[in-house]
Amino acid sequence: MACCLLNARSVPTSVTENAIQQAVVLGTMSGSAVDVETFEVLFHAVTLNPSFKIPFPVTFFHTFFNSWVC
């Protein structure tokens, strides 16, 4: 769905990218994949409010990202 939205360019790329970022945050926090229905809800939320962000504990991400090897 995300690829189709990016290719169609029917909505601003920034809206689709923000929805993808929020899906990644949600998937990371829940430890499971984000399904299409959940992505649609996130996309709708971002469409209504382009600055929409899923709140998350900052310490969670510091711990998670510090373990990555780049």
HTML snippet that shows the backbone in 3Dmol.js (N, CA, C, O; Angstrom):
<script src="https://3Dmol.org/build/3Dmol-min.js"></script>
<div id="view" style="width:600px;height:400px;position:relative"></div>
<script>
const pdb = `
ATOM      1  N   MET A   1       0.824  -1.186   0.000  1.00  0.00           N
ATOM      2  CA  MET A   1       0.000   0.000   0.000  1.00  0.00           C
ATOM      3  C   MET A   1       0.866   1.247   0.000  1.00  0.00           C
ATOM      4  O   MET A   1       0.583   2.203  -0.722  1.00  0.00           O
ATOM      5  N   ALA A   2       1.915   1.244   0.802  1.00  0.00           N
ATOM      6  CA  ALA A   2       2.796   2.411   0.879  1.00  0.00           C
ATOM      7  C   ALA A   2       3.468   2.664  -0.469  1.00  0.00           C
ATOM      8  O   ALA A   2       3.571   3.809  -0.910  1.00  0.00           O
ATOM      9  N   CYS A   3       3.922   1.606  -1.117  1.00  0.00           N
ATOM     10  CA  CYS A   3       4.562   1.759  -2.435  1.00  0.00           C
ATOM     11  C   CYS A   3       3.581   2.331  -3.453  1.00  0.00           C
ATOM     12  O   CYS A   3       3.943   3.191  -4.256  1.00  0.00           O
ATOM     13  N   CYS A   4       2.351   1.857  -3.418  1.00  0.00           N
ATOM     14  CA  CYS A   4       1.332   2.363  -4.344  1.00  0.00           C
ATOM     15  C   CYS A   4       1.075   3.845  -4.116  1.00  0.00           C
ATOM     16  O   CYS A   4       0.935   4.609  -5.071  1.00  0.00           O
ATOM     17  N   LEU A   5       1.012   4.250  -2.851  1.00  0.00           N
ATOM     18  CA  LEU A   5       0.789   5.663  -2.541  1.00  0.00           C
ATOM     19  C   LEU A   5       1.951   6.524  -3.010  1.00  0.00           C
ATOM     20  O   LEU A   5       1.748   7.614  -3.546  1.00  0.00           O
ATOM     21  N   LEU A   6       3.164   6.034  -2.807  1.00  0.00           N
ATOM     22  CA  LEU A   6       4.335   6.802  -3.251  1.00  0.00           C
ATOM     23  C   LEU A   6       4.394   6.892  -4.774  1.00  0.00           C
ATOM     24  O   LEU A   6       4.715   7.948  -5.319  1.00  0.00           O
ATOM     25  N   ASN A   7       4.092   5.807  -5.457  1.00  0.00           N
ATOM     26  CA  ASN A   7       4.128   5.802  -6.919  1.00  0.00           C
ATOM     27  C   ASN A   7       3.014   6.626  -7.530  1.00  0.00           C
ATOM     28  O   ASN A   7       3.222   7.277  -8.555  1.00  0.00           O
ATOM     29  N   ALA A   8       1.832   6.612  -6.922  1.00  0.00           N
ATOM     30  CA  ALA A   8       0.684   7.328  -7.476  1.00  0.00           C
ATOM     31  C   ALA A   8       0.839   8.836  -7.332  1.00  0.00           C
ATOM     32  O   ALA A   8       0.319   9.593  -8.152  1.00  0.00           O
ATOM     33  N   ARG A   9       1.537   9.271  -6.314  1.00  0.00           N
ATOM     34  CA  ARG A   9       1.740  10.693  -6.043  1.00  0.00           C
ATOM     35  C   ARG A   9       0.420  11.462  -5.952  1.00  0.00           C
ATOM     36  O   ARG A   9       0.351  12.645  -6.285  1.00  0.00           O
ATOM     37  N   SER A  10      -0.623  10.769  -5.497  1.00  0.00           N
ATOM     38  CA  SER A  10      -1.931  11.408  -5.344  1.00  0.00           C
ATOM     39  C   SER A  10      -2.014  12.212  -4.044  1.00  0.00           C
ATOM     40  O   SER A  10      -2.896  13.056  -3.883  1.00  0.00           O
ATOM     41  N   VAL A  11      -1.102  11.946  -3.135  1.00  0.00           N
ATOM     42  CA  VAL A  11      -0.986  12.714  -1.895  1.00  0.00           C
ATOM     43  C   VAL A  11       0.468  13.153  -1.766  1.00  0.00           C
ATOM     44  O   VAL A  11       1.354  12.539  -2.361  1.00  0.00           O
ATOM     45  N   PRO A  12       0.720  14.199  -1.003  1.00  0.00           N
ATOM     46  CA  PRO A  12       2.122  14.625  -0.836  1.00  0.00           C
ATOM     47  C   PRO A  12       2.993  13.496  -0.283  1.00  0.00           C
ATOM     48  O   PRO A  12       2.576  12.747   0.600  1.00  0.00           O
ATOM     49  N   THR A  13       4.183  13.393  -0.807  1.00  0.00           N
ATOM     50  CA  THR A  13       5.125  12.358  -0.373  1.00  0.00           C
ATOM     51  C   THR A  13       5.384  12.444   1.122  1.00  0.00           C
ATOM     52  O   THR A  13       5.545  11.420   1.785  1.00  0.00           O
ATOM     53  N   SER A  14       5.425  13.653   1.654  1.00  0.00           N
ATOM     54  CA  SER A  14       5.703  13.821   3.083  1.00  0.00           C
ATOM     55  C   SER A  14       4.629  13.161   3.949  1.00  0.00           C
ATOM     56  O   SER A  14       4.937  12.648   5.025  1.00  0.00           O
ATOM     57  N   VAL A  15       3.379  13.169   3.495  1.00  0.00           N
ATOM     58  CA  VAL A  15       2.291  12.533   4.245  1.00  0.00           C
ATOM     59  C   VAL A  15       2.496  11.020   4.264  1.00  0.00           C
ATOM     60  O   VAL A  15       2.394  10.387   5.314  1.00  0.00           O
ATOM     61  N   THR A  16       2.782  10.452   3.107  1.00  0.00           N
ATOM     62  CA  THR A  16       3.007   9.002   3.033  1.00  0.00           C
ATOM     63  C   THR A  16       4.232   8.605   3.848  1.00  0.00           C
ATOM     64  O   THR A  16       4.202   7.597   4.554  1.00  0.00           O
ATOM     65  N   GLU A  17       5.305   9.383   3.760  1.00  0.00           N
ATOM     66  CA  GLU A  17       6.517   9.072   4.506  1.00  0.00           C
ATOM     67  C   GLU A  17       6.275   9.138   6.010  1.00  0.00           C
ATOM     68  O   GLU A  17       6.785   8.303   6.756  1.00  0.00           O
ATOM     69  N   ASN A  18       5.498  10.128   6.462  1.00  0.00           N
ATOM     70  CA  ASN A  18       5.191  10.223   7.889  1.00  0.00           C
ATOM     71  C   ASN A  18       4.360   9.025   8.341  1.00  0.00           C
ATOM     72  O   ASN A  18       4.580   8.494   9.429  1.00  0.00           O
ATOM     73  N   ALA A  19       3.412   8.599   7.517  1.00  0.00           N
ATOM     74  CA  ALA A  19       2.609   7.414   7.861  1.00  0.00           C
ATOM     75  C   ALA A  19       3.497   6.179   7.969  1.00  0.00           C
ATOM     76  O   ALA A  19       3.310   5.353   8.862  1.00  0.00           O
ATOM     77  N   ILE A  20       4.458   6.054   7.067  1.00  0.00           N
ATOM     78  CA  ILE A  20       5.400   4.929   7.122  1.00  0.00           C
ATOM     79  C   ILE A  20       6.233   5.000   8.399  1.00  0.00           C
ATOM     80  O   ILE A  20       6.428   3.985   9.068  1.00  0.00           O
ATOM     81  N   GLN A  21       6.725   6.189   8.741  1.00  0.00           N
ATOM     82  CA  GLN A  21       7.511   6.347   9.963  1.00  0.00           C
ATOM     83  C   GLN A  21       6.700   5.990  11.198  1.00  0.00           C
ATOM     84  O   GLN A  21       7.212   5.341  12.110  1.00  0.00           O
ATOM     85  N   GLN A  22       5.445   6.405  11.236  1.00  0.00           N
ATOM     86  CA  GLN A  22       4.604   6.088  12.384  1.00  0.00           C
ATOM     87  C   GLN A  22       4.319   4.582  12.454  1.00  0.00           C
ATOM     88  O   GLN A  22       4.213   4.018  13.544  1.00  0.00           O
ATOM     89  N   ALA A  23       4.196   3.941  11.298  1.00  0.00           N
ATOM     90  CA  ALA A  23       4.009   2.480  11.273  1.00  0.00           C
ATOM     91  C   ALA A  23       5.253   1.778  11.808  1.00  0.00           C
ATOM     92  O   ALA A  23       5.141   0.782  12.523  1.00  0.00           O
ATOM     93  N   VAL A  24       6.421   2.279  11.473  1.00  0.00           N
ATOM     94  CA  VAL A  24       7.666   1.695  11.983  1.00  0.00           C
ATOM     95  C   VAL A  24       7.737   1.857  13.499  1.00  0.00           C
ATOM     96  O   VAL A  24       8.101   0.920  14.210  1.00  0.00           O
ATOM     97  N   VAL A  25       7.387   3.048  13.994  1.00  0.00           N
ATOM     98  CA  VAL A  25       7.384   3.281  15.443  1.00  0.00           C
ATOM     99  C   VAL A  25       6.422   2.327  16.129  1.00  0.00           C
ATOM    100  O   VAL A  25       6.777   1.682  17.116  1.00  0.00           O
ATOM    101  N   LEU A  26       5.201   2.235  15.605  1.00  0.00           N
ATOM    102  CA  LEU A  26       4.202   1.359  16.204  1.00  0.00           C
ATOM    103  C   LEU A  26       4.642  -0.103  16.163  1.00  0.00           C
ATOM    104  O   LEU A  26       4.497  -0.821  17.152  1.00  0.00           O
ATOM    105  N   GLY A  27       5.176  -0.545  15.033  1.00  0.00           N
ATOM    106  CA  GLY A  27       5.648  -1.923  14.915  1.00  0.00           C
ATOM    107  C   GLY A  27       6.801  -2.222  15.847  1.00  0.00           C
ATOM    108  O   GLY A  27       6.882  -3.309  16.419  1.00  0.00           O
ATOM    109  N   THR A  28       7.699  -1.252  16.001  1.00  0.00           N
ATOM    110  CA  THR A  28       8.840  -1.430  16.898  1.00  0.00           C
ATOM    111  C   THR A  28       8.387  -1.520  18.344  1.00  0.00           C
ATOM    112  O   THR A  28       8.869  -2.358  19.106  1.00  0.00           O
ATOM    113  N   MET A  29       7.460  -0.653  18.715  1.00  0.00           N
ATOM    114  CA  MET A  29       6.972  -0.653  20.091  1.00  0.00           C
ATOM    115  C   MET A  29       6.173  -1.914  20.417  1.00  0.00           C
ATOM    116  O   MET A  29       6.254  -2.435  21.529  1.00  0.00           O
ATOM    117  N   SER A  30       5.401  -2.401  19.444  1.00  0.00           N
ATOM    118  CA  SER A  30       4.563  -3.575  19.704  1.00  0.00           C
ATOM    119  C   SER A  30       5.306  -4.881  19.473  1.00  0.00           C
ATOM    120  O   SER A  30       4.896  -5.930  19.971  1.00  0.00           O
ATOM    121  N   GLY A  31       6.395  -4.820  18.721  1.00  0.00           N
ATOM    122  CA  GLY A  31       7.151  -6.030  18.436  1.00  0.00           C
ATOM    123  C   GLY A  31       6.508  -6.909  17.380  1.00  0.00           C
ATOM    124  O   GLY A  31       6.834  -8.090  17.262  1.00  0.00           O
ATOM    125  N   SER A  32       5.586  -6.329  16.607  1.00  0.00           N
ATOM    126  CA  SER A  32       4.929  -7.109  15.555  1.00  0.00           C
ATOM    127  C   SER A  32       4.749  -6.250  14.305  1.00  0.00           C
ATOM    128  O   SER A  32       4.861  -5.024  14.347  1.00  0.00           O
ATOM    129  N   ALA A  33       4.471  -6.918  13.210  1.00  0.00           N
ATOM    130  CA  ALA A  33       4.283  -6.223  11.936  1.00  0.00           C
ATOM    131  C   ALA A  33       2.988  -5.413  11.966  1.00  0.00           C
ATOM    132  O   ALA A  33       2.025  -5.782  12.639  1.00  0.00           O
ATOM    133  N   VAL A  34       2.981  -4.313  11.232  1.00  0.00           N
ATOM    134  CA  VAL A  34       1.789  -3.482  11.091  1.00  0.00           C
ATOM    135  C   VAL A  34       1.036  -3.976   9.869  1.00  0.00           C
ATOM    136  O   VAL A  34       1.587  -4.023   8.769  1.00  0.00           O
ATOM    137  N   ASP A  35      -0.219  -4.342  10.062  1.00  0.00           N
ATOM    138  CA  ASP A  35      -1.014  -4.842   8.936  1.00  0.00           C
ATOM    139  C   ASP A  35      -1.586  -3.680   8.109  1.00  0.00           C
ATOM    140  O   ASP A  35      -1.478  -2.515   8.491  1.00  0.00           O
ATOM    141  N   VAL A  36      -2.185  -4.023   6.989  1.00  0.00           N
ATOM    142  CA  VAL A  36      -2.687  -3.012   6.062  1.00  0.00           C
ATOM    143  C   VAL A  36      -3.763  -2.142   6.710  1.00  0.00           C
ATOM    144  O   VAL A  36      -3.776  -0.927   6.514  1.00  0.00           O
ATOM    145  N   GLU A  37      -4.660  -2.751   7.477  1.00  0.00           N
ATOM    146  CA  GLU A  37      -5.724  -1.981   8.109  1.00  0.00           C
ATOM    147  C   GLU A  37      -5.160  -0.951   9.086  1.00  0.00           C
ATOM    148  O   GLU A  37      -5.640   0.181   9.140  1.00  0.00           O
ATOM    149  N   THR A  38      -4.156  -1.335   9.846  1.00  0.00           N
ATOM    150  CA  THR A  38      -3.538  -0.408  10.796  1.00  0.00           C
ATOM    151  C   THR A  38      -2.813   0.695  10.045  1.00  0.00           C
ATOM    152  O   THR A  38      -2.869   1.857  10.448  1.00  0.00           O
ATOM    153  N   PHE A  39      -2.128   0.346   8.950  1.00  0.00           N
ATOM    154  CA  PHE A  39      -1.452   1.365   8.156  1.00  0.00           C
ATOM    155  C   PHE A  39      -2.458   2.353   7.578  1.00  0.00           C
ATOM    156  O   PHE A  39      -2.188   3.553   7.526  1.00  0.00           O
ATOM    157  N   GLU A  40      -3.613   1.859   7.144  1.00  0.00           N
ATOM    158  CA  GLU A  40      -4.648   2.751   6.611  1.00  0.00           C
ATOM    159  C   GLU A  40      -5.106   3.743   7.673  1.00  0.00           C
ATOM    160  O   GLU A  40      -5.310   4.920   7.377  1.00  0.00           O
ATOM    161  N   VAL A  41      -5.269   3.277   8.901  1.00  0.00           N
ATOM    162  CA  VAL A  41      -5.676   4.166   9.993  1.00  0.00           C
ATOM    163  C   VAL A  41      -4.588   5.203  10.259  1.00  0.00           C
ATOM    164  O   VAL A  41      -4.881   6.385  10.441  1.00  0.00           O
ATOM    165  N   LEU A  42      -3.341   4.759  10.281  1.00  0.00           N
ATOM    166  CA  LEU A  42      -2.233   5.696  10.475  1.00  0.00           C
ATOM    167  C   LEU A  42      -2.179   6.709   9.341  1.00  0.00           C
ATOM    168  O   LEU A  42      -1.974   7.900   9.578  1.00  0.00           O
ATOM    169  N   PHE A  43      -2.362   6.244   8.117  1.00  0.00           N
ATOM    170  CA  PHE A  43      -2.339   7.135   6.959  1.00  0.00           C
ATOM    171  C   PHE A  43      -3.462   8.160   7.067  1.00  0.00           C
ATOM    172  O   PHE A  43      -3.256   9.341   6.788  1.00  0.00           O
ATOM    173  N   HIS A  44      -4.634   7.718   7.465  1.00  0.00           N
ATOM    174  CA  HIS A  44      -5.769   8.632   7.625  1.00  0.00           C
ATOM    175  C   HIS A  44      -5.464   9.675   8.704  1.00  0.00           C
ATOM    176  O   HIS A  44      -5.759  10.856   8.523  1.00  0.00           O
ATOM    177  N   ALA A  45      -4.883   9.251   9.811  1.00  0.00           N
ATOM    178  CA  ALA A  45      -4.533  10.176  10.895  1.00  0.00           C
ATOM    179  C   ALA A  45      -3.526  11.217  10.419  1.00  0.00           C
ATOM    180  O   ALA A  45      -3.651  12.398  10.743  1.00  0.00           O
ATOM    181  N   VAL A  46      -2.526  10.783   9.652  1.00  0.00           N
ATOM    182  CA  VAL A  46      -1.514  11.707   9.144  1.00  0.00           C
ATOM    183  C   VAL A  46      -2.118  12.635   8.091  1.00  0.00           C
ATOM    184  O   VAL A  46      -1.735  13.802   8.005  1.00  0.00           O
ATOM    185  N   THR A  47      -3.052  12.132   7.294  1.00  0.00           N
ATOM    186  CA  THR A  47      -3.710  12.969   6.297  1.00  0.00           C
ATOM    187  C   THR A  47      -4.488  14.095   6.983  1.00  0.00           C
ATOM    188  O   THR A  47      -4.459  15.240   6.532  1.00  0.00           O
ATOM    189  N   LEU A  48      -5.183  13.762   8.074  1.00  0.00           N
ATOM    190  CA  LEU A  48      -5.943  14.772   8.805  1.00  0.00           C
ATOM    191  C   LEU A  48      -5.041  15.747   9.552  1.00  0.00           C
ATOM    192  O   LEU A  48      -5.367  16.927   9.683  1.00  0.00           O
ATOM    193  N   ASN A  49      -3.909  15.251  10.040  1.00  0.00           N
ATOM    194  CA  ASN A  49      -2.977  16.076  10.793  1.00  0.00           C
ATOM    195  C   ASN A  49      -1.553  15.686  10.404  1.00  0.00           C
ATOM    196  O   ASN A  49      -0.998  14.745  10.971  1.00  0.00           O
ATOM    197  N   PRO A  50      -0.945  16.405   9.431  1.00  0.00           N
ATOM    198  CA  PRO A  50       0.393  16.025   8.945  1.00  0.00           C
ATOM    199  C   PRO A  50       1.482  15.970  10.010  1.00  0.00           C
ATOM    200  O   PRO A  50       2.527  15.358   9.789  1.00  0.00           O
ATOM    201  N   SER A  51       1.256  16.598  11.158  1.00  0.00           N
ATOM    202  CA  SER A  51       2.268  16.541  12.218  1.00  0.00           C
ATOM    203  C   SER A  51       1.990  15.421  13.220  1.00  0.00           C
ATOM    204  O   SER A  51       2.621  15.369  14.276  1.00  0.00           O
ATOM    205  N   PHE A  52       1.055  14.525  12.901  1.00  0.00           N
ATOM    206  CA  PHE A  52       0.700  13.406  13.784  1.00  0.00           C
ATOM    207  C   PHE A  52       1.924  12.565  14.097  1.00  0.00           C
ATOM    208  O   PHE A  52       2.688  12.200  13.203  1.00  0.00           O
ATOM    209  N   LYS A  53       2.101  12.263  15.368  1.00  0.00           N
ATOM    210  CA  LYS A  53       3.195  11.395  15.821  1.00  0.00           C
ATOM    211  C   LYS A  53       2.667  10.482  16.906  1.00  0.00           C
ATOM    212  O   LYS A  53       1.872  10.910  17.742  1.00  0.00           O
ATOM    213  N   ILE A  54       3.094   9.240  16.906  1.00  0.00           N
ATOM    214  CA  ILE A  54       2.757   8.310  17.979  1.00  0.00           C
ATOM    215  C   ILE A  54       3.691   8.615  19.143  1.00  0.00           C
ATOM    216  O   ILE A  54       4.912   8.579  18.989  1.00  0.00           O
ATOM    217  N   PRO A  55       3.115   8.915  20.315  1.00  0.00           N
ATOM    218  CA  PRO A  55       3.991   9.194  21.464  1.00  0.00           C
ATOM    219  C   PRO A  55       4.700   7.920  21.919  1.00  0.00           C
ATOM    220  O   PRO A  55       4.110   6.840  21.933  1.00  0.00           O
ATOM    221  N   PHE A  56       5.943   8.057  22.283  1.00  0.00           N
ATOM    222  CA  PHE A  56       6.709   6.906  22.740  1.00  0.00           C
ATOM    223  C   PHE A  56       7.686   7.349  23.811  1.00  0.00           C
ATOM    224  O   PHE A  56       8.126   8.499  23.819  1.00  0.00           O
ATOM    225  N   PRO A  57       8.023   6.450  24.706  1.00  0.00           N
ATOM    226  CA  PRO A  57       9.016   6.791  25.725  1.00  0.00           C
ATOM    227  C   PRO A  57      10.399   6.924  25.087  1.00  0.00           C
ATOM    228  O   PRO A  57      10.865   6.013  24.402  1.00  0.00           O
ATOM    229  N   VAL A  58      11.036   8.040  25.312  1.00  0.00           N
ATOM    230  CA  VAL A  58      12.342   8.299  24.704  1.00  0.00           C
ATOM    231  C   VAL A  58      13.367   7.253  25.132  1.00  0.00           C
ATOM    232  O   VAL A  58      14.204   6.855  24.322  1.00  0.00           O
ATOM    233  N   THR A  59      13.322   6.810  26.351  1.00  0.00           N
ATOM    234  CA  THR A  59      14.302   5.825  26.831  1.00  0.00           C
ATOM    235  C   THR A  59      14.184   4.514  26.071  1.00  0.00           C
ATOM    236  O   THR A  59      15.179   3.814  25.883  1.00  0.00           O
ATOM    237  N   PHE A  60      12.971   4.174  25.629  1.00  0.00           N
ATOM    238  CA  PHE A  60      12.772   2.949  24.862  1.00  0.00           C
ATOM    239  C   PHE A  60      13.599   2.979  23.583  1.00  0.00           C
ATOM    240  O   PHE A  60      14.269   2.002  23.248  1.00  0.00           O
ATOM    241  N   PHE A  61      13.551   4.105  22.868  1.00  0.00           N
ATOM    242  CA  PHE A  61      14.270   4.180  21.606  1.00  0.00           C
ATOM    243  C   PHE A  61      15.766   4.333  21.800  1.00  0.00           C
ATOM    244  O   PHE A  61      16.543   3.831  20.988  1.00  0.00           O
ATOM    245  N   HIS A  62      16.187   5.012  22.854  1.00  0.00           N
ATOM    246  CA  HIS A  62      17.629   5.091  23.098  1.00  0.00           C
ATOM    247  C   HIS A  62      18.193   3.703  23.345  1.00  0.00           C
ATOM    248  O   HIS A  62      19.263   3.371  22.836  1.00  0.00           O
ATOM    249  N   THR A  63      17.500   2.901  24.107  1.00  0.00           N
ATOM    250  CA  THR A  63      17.948   1.540  24.385  1.00  0.00           C
ATOM    251  C   THR A  63      17.932   0.704  23.114  1.00  0.00           C
ATOM    252  O   THR A  63      18.874  -0.041  22.843  1.00  0.00           O
ATOM    253  N   PHE A  64      16.865   0.827  22.338  1.00  0.00           N
ATOM    254  CA  PHE A  64      16.724   0.014  21.139  1.00  0.00           C
ATOM    255  C   PHE A  64      17.768   0.384  20.088  1.00  0.00           C
ATOM    256  O   PHE A  64      18.427  -0.502  19.543  1.00  0.00           O
ATOM    257  N   PHE A  65      17.931   1.669  19.794  1.00  0.00           N
ATOM    258  CA  PHE A  65      18.827   2.075  18.724  1.00  0.00           C
ATOM    259  C   PHE A  65      20.302   1.966  19.113  1.00  0.00           C
ATOM    260  O   PHE A  65      21.152   1.813  18.235  1.00  0.00           O
ATOM    261  N   ASN A  66      20.622   2.040  20.387  1.00  0.00           N
ATOM    262  CA  ASN A  66      22.002   1.893  20.788  1.00  0.00           C
ATOM    263  C   ASN A  66      22.534   0.498  20.510  1.00  0.00           C
ATOM    264  O   ASN A  66      23.747   0.300  20.434  1.00  0.00           O
ATOM    265  N   SER A  67      21.636  -0.476  20.356  1.00  0.00           N
ATOM    266  CA  SER A  67      22.090  -1.831  20.112  1.00  0.00           C
ATOM    267  C   SER A  67      22.331  -2.110  18.622  1.00  0.00           C
ATOM    268  O   SER A  67      22.826  -3.181  18.268  1.00  0.00           O
ATOM    269  N   TRP A  68      21.992  -1.172  17.765  1.00  0.00           N
ATOM    270  CA  TRP A  68      22.199  -1.366  16.325  1.00  0.00           C
ATOM    271  C   TRP A  68      23.672  -1.194  15.967  1.00  0.00           C
ATOM    272  O   TRP A  68      24.376  -0.383  16.569  1.00  0.00           O
ATOM    273  N   VAL A  69      24.121  -1.950  15.000  1.00  0.00           N
ATOM    274  CA  VAL A  69      25.464  -1.782  14.474  1.00  0.00           C
ATOM    275  C   VAL A  69      25.327  -1.246  13.064  1.00  0.00           C
ATOM    276  O   VAL A  69      24.738  -1.894  12.198  1.00  0.00           O
ATOM    277  N   CYS A  70      25.867  -0.071  12.837  1.00  0.00           N
ATOM    278  CA  CYS A  70      25.736   0.563  11.519  1.00  0.00           C
ATOM    279  C   CYS A  70      27.011   0.403  10.718  1.00  0.00           C
ATOM    280  O   CYS A  70      27.090   0.872   9.583  1.00  0.00           O
TER     281      CYS A  70
END
`;
const viewer = $3Dmol.createViewer("view");
viewer.addModel(pdb, "pdb");
viewer.setStyle({}, {cartoon: {color: "spectrum"}});
viewer.zoomTo();
viewer.render();
</script>
